[in-house]
Amino acid sequence: MTEHTDNNAERRSADWLWLIAGVLVLVGGFVAFYALKTLPVSVRYVAVIAGIGLSAVSLAMTGLGRQTWEFALGSRVELRKMVWPTVKQAQMTTVVVLIFVVVLGVFFWLVDMLLGYITRSLLGAGG
């Protein structure tokens, strides 16, 4: 039992080290962009992109990074299972939605007019 607990503790501390390294590399890329003002802008952009890339690699080394990657792969599998509507189905759905929008718009306009008439009648503002 203690070996398993020790292994988890070591893994968590290694994850923290990878996360800290990733943040430092990311910040270093942005600091390099501003510190290396004498170099061409394209070289400075490479420093930022390298910092972002190395930071992503560092994150991927952590347990959270592995879980995120597995989630992304699972999402791709689920996305392939989706059934998209045909053009005809999409058009019919759009027509139904537009009809309901118009019907509900007219309904709420009539309710608003009725409530306005009732309010004006109760307050004696005319009719």
N, C-alpha and C positions, 0 to 999 in steps of 0.2 A: 504494500500500500504506500509506503513512504517513497519507493522508487518512482511510482507514478506521480505522486505529489511533487517530488523534486524535479522530475522531467517537465511538468507543467510550469513550475516556477522558473526553470531555466529558459523555457520557451517564451514565457511572458517577458522576462528580462531581455532576451534577445530581440523580441518584437519591439520593445521600447527603444533599444539601441538602434535598430533599423529605422524606426520612425524618426528618432532624433537626427540620425544621419541624413535621412531624406529631407527633413525640414532645413537642415544646415546647407545641404547641397542646393536646394531650391532657392534659399535666400542668397547663397553664394553666387548663383547665376545672375540674379537681379543686381546684386552689389557689383559684380564684374561689369555689367552693362554700364553702370554709371561711373565706375572707377577707371575704366579703360577708355577714357574720352579721346585719347590720342589715336586709337585704332579706328579703322573704318566701321561704319554702322553695321555692315553685314557680319563682320567678325563679332561684334558685340551681340548681335541677334543670335549667332551660333552659341555664344556663351549662355544666353537665356534658355535657348532650346535644349542645350545639353543639360543644364540644371534641371529643367522640367523632366527630361527623359530619365536622367539618373535618379531623380526623386521618385518617379513612377516605378522604376526598377526596385528601389529601396522599399517602397510601399508593398510591392508584389512579394517581397521576401517575408512579410509579416503574416500572421494568421488571418488578420482582417483582409489583407490583400488577396490571399488565397481564397477566402470565402467570397469576396467580391467577384473574383474571376470565375469561380464556380457558378455564382448566381447569374453572371452575364452569359455563360455558356448555356445554362438551363433556360434562360429567357429566350435565347435564339432558338432552342428546340421548341419551346412553346409557341413562339411567333410563327414557326413553320407550320404548326398545326391549325393556325387560324384560317377560317374560310371567309374570303372577302366577297361582298355582294357583287352581283353582275351590274352592268351599266343600267339595265332596265329596272332592277330592284332599287338601285340608288335613285333613279329618276322618280319612281313611284313613291318612295319614301319622302323625297323632297316635296313632291306635290302634296302629299298628305300633311306634312308639317306646315306648308304654306297655307293650306285650307284651314287648319286648326288655328293658326296665328290670326288669320283674317276673322274667323268666327269668334274667337275669344276677344279680339280687339273690338269688334262691334258689340259684343255682350258687355264688356267692361265700360265702353262708351255709353251704352244705354243705362247701365246701373249708375254710372257717375251722373248722368243727366237727371235720373230719377231722384237720387239722393240730394243733388243740388236743388231740385225743385222742392223737395220736402223740407230741406233746411231753410230755404228762402221763405217758404210758407210759414214755418214755425216761428221764424224770427221777424216776420212781418215786413220783409224787404220787397215784397211784390210777388208776382206769381206768374 
